Amino acid sequence: MTMTVDRTAPRDLATEVPARLSLTPKTTLAGQLDGAWWPQSRDLTAELPPLAAALAEPWGRITRVTVNPTHWPVVPRMVPVDGRTLHVGWFTEQDPDKLILLSYTVGRWDLLVIPPETAPAAASRLMTAAAIPGSVLTAGVLMANEAAIGRSIRDAARREAAWEGEGGACMSPFGAPMGRSALPLSANGWR
């Protein structure tokens, strides 16, 4: 059986790939962010329709989006979403790790944008941190904190690998591995 796929036909991206979102619960505590968004790619034309569709119920119809062009190779002026147009603007003064969404009827929301290439564990930590009600941490601070956590995890893994590679050898105060013969004898004569 042969199947033909028309790649030029318009696709409903909102139903194909759901948006990966973490939103702050509705509370009276206002914070710096209203949640986090982890797009699949850096293509705003492909990524904004699923985001707008996912936010339609909790936030209403999104009419405008602003980004910093630092992390987006192409920033389209308009993106078609469900038969209407979503206007996209860019500002170099805006935090590069933040997306601002606007609605005529409801207001403004700020989302942390997690880079698409982020590891799932790191993305999970960022999505959780961005959705804490009343948090005073900005998008840039959250990303810097995650970079520090990532370095700490890599350093710990490197130290563990070195420990295992040395056979669990003890280290001298000067950072050099010590052999078993360098260890002092215990009271019973065992090392």
C-alpha positions in Angstrom: 0.0 0.0 0.0 1.3 3.4 -0.9 0.6 6.6 1.0 1.0 10.1 -0.2 1.6 13.0 2.2 1.0 16.5 1.0 3.7 18.5 2.8 2.4 21.8 1.5 -1.0 21.4 3.2 -1.5 23.6 6.3 -1.1 21.8 9.5 -2.7 22.4 12.9 0.4 22.6 15.0 -1.5 23.1 18.2 -2.9 19.6 17.9 0.3 18.0 16.7 2.8 19.1 19.4 1.3 20.4 22.7 3.1 23.2 24.4 5.3 22.4 27.3 4.1 24.8 30.0 4.2 25.3 33.8 1.9 28.1 35.0 1.8 29.8 38.4 -1.4 28.8 40.2 -4.0 31.6 40.6 -3.2 33.4 43.9 -3.1 36.9 45.1 0.7 36.7 45.3 2.2 38.5 42.3 5.7 37.4 41.3 8.2 38.3 38.6 7.0 35.4 36.3 3.7 33.7 35.5 5.3 30.4 34.6 7.7 28.9 32.1 7.5 27.7 28.5 9.9 25.0 27.1 9.5 25.2 23.3 10.5 22.3 21.0 12.6 24.6 18.7 13.7 28.2 18.1 11.1 28.7 15.3 8.5 31.1 16.6 6.2 30.5 13.6 6.0 26.9 14.6 6.1 27.3 18.4 3.6 30.2 19.0 0.4 28.5 17.7 0.6 25.6 20.2 1.4 28.1 23.0 -1.5 30.4 22.2 -3.8 27.4 21.9 -2.7 26.0 25.3 -3.2 29.4 27.0 -6.6 30.2 25.4 -8.6 28.6 28.2 -6.7 29.8 31.3 -5.8 33.3 30.0 -8.0 34.1 27.0 -7.1 35.0 23.5 -3.4 36.1 23.2 -3.1 39.0 20.7 0.5 40.1 21.0 3.8 38.5 22.0 7.2 40.2 22.6 10.6 38.6 22.6 14.2 39.5 22.7 15.7 38.5 19.4 18.9 37.2 21.0 17.8 33.5 21.1 15.4 33.6 18.1 17.1 33.4 14.7 13.9 34.8 12.9 11.3 37.0 14.6 8.2 37.1 12.3 6.0 40.2 12.6 2.8 38.1 12.5 2.0 34.5 13.1 -1.3 32.9 12.0 -3.1 31.2 14.8 -6.6 29.6 14.3 -7.6 31.9 11.5 -6.4 35.1 13.2 -3.1 36.9 13.5 -0.9 37.0 16.5 1.4 40.1 16.4 5.0 39.5 17.4 7.3 42.3 18.5 10.9 42.3 19.6 12.8 44.5 22.1 16.5 44.2 22.8 15.9 45.7 26.2 13.7 42.8 27.2 15.2 40.0 29.2 16.4 37.4 26.5 15.1 34.5 28.7 11.5 36.0 28.9 8.5 36.0 26.7 5.7 38.6 27.2 2.2 37.7 26.2 -0.6 40.3 25.9 -4.4 40.1 25.7 -6.8 42.9 25.1 -9.3 41.6 27.7 -7.2 40.0 30.4 -3.7 41.7 30.6 -0.1 40.7 30.5 1.8 37.6 31.4 5.6 37.0 31.6 7.0 33.5 30.9 10.5 32.2 31.4 11.6 30.7 28.1 13.6 27.5 28.6 16.0 26.9 25.7 14.8 23.9 23.6 18.1 22.1 24.0 17.9 22.1 27.8 18.1 18.7 29.4 14.8 17.4 30.8 16.0 17.4 34.5 17.2 21.0 34.2 14.0 22.0 32.4 11.9 20.4 35.1 13.8 22.4 37.8 13.3 25.7 35.8 9.6 25.0 35.2 9.0 24.4 38.9 11.0 27.5 40.0 9.2 29.8 37.5 5.8 28.7 38.7 6.3 29.5 42.4 3.7 32.1 43.4 5.1 35.4 44.5 8.7 34.6 43.5 10.9 37.6 43.2 13.4 35.8 41.0 13.6 37.1 37.4 14.1 35.0 34.3 17.8 35.9 34.1 18.4 34.9 37.7 16.6 31.6 37.3 18.8 30.8 34.2 22.0 31.8 36.1 21.0 29.7 39.1 20.4 26.7 36.8 23.7 27.2 35.1 25.4 27.1 38.6 23.4 23.9 39.5 24.4 22.3 36.2 28.1 23.1 36.9 27.9 21.7 40.4 26.3 18.4 39.1 29.0 18.1 36.4 31.8 18.8 38.9 30.4 16.2 41.3 30.2 13.6 38.5 33.8 14.4 37.5 35.0 14.0 41.1 33.2 10.7 41.4 34.6 9.4 38.1 38.1 10.5 39.3 37.5 8.7 42.6 36.4 5.5 40.9 39.3 5.8 38.3 41.8 6.0 41.1 40.3 2.9 42.8 39.0 5.1 45.7 42.5 6.3 46.7 42.8 8.8 49.4 44.0 12.3 48.6 46.9 14.0 50.3 46.3 17.5 51.7 48.1 18.7 48.6 45.6 17.1 46.2 47.8 14.1 45.1 46.5 10.5 45.4 48.1 8.6 48.2 48.8 4.8 47.9 47.8 2.4 50.6 51.4 2.3 51.8 51.3 6.0 52.6 48.4 5.5 55.1 49.4 5.3 58.7 49.1 1.9 60.4 46.2 1.4 62.7 46.6 0.1 66.3 46.1 -3.5 65.1 48.6 -3.1 62.3 46.1 -3.1 59.4 45.9 -0.5 56.7 
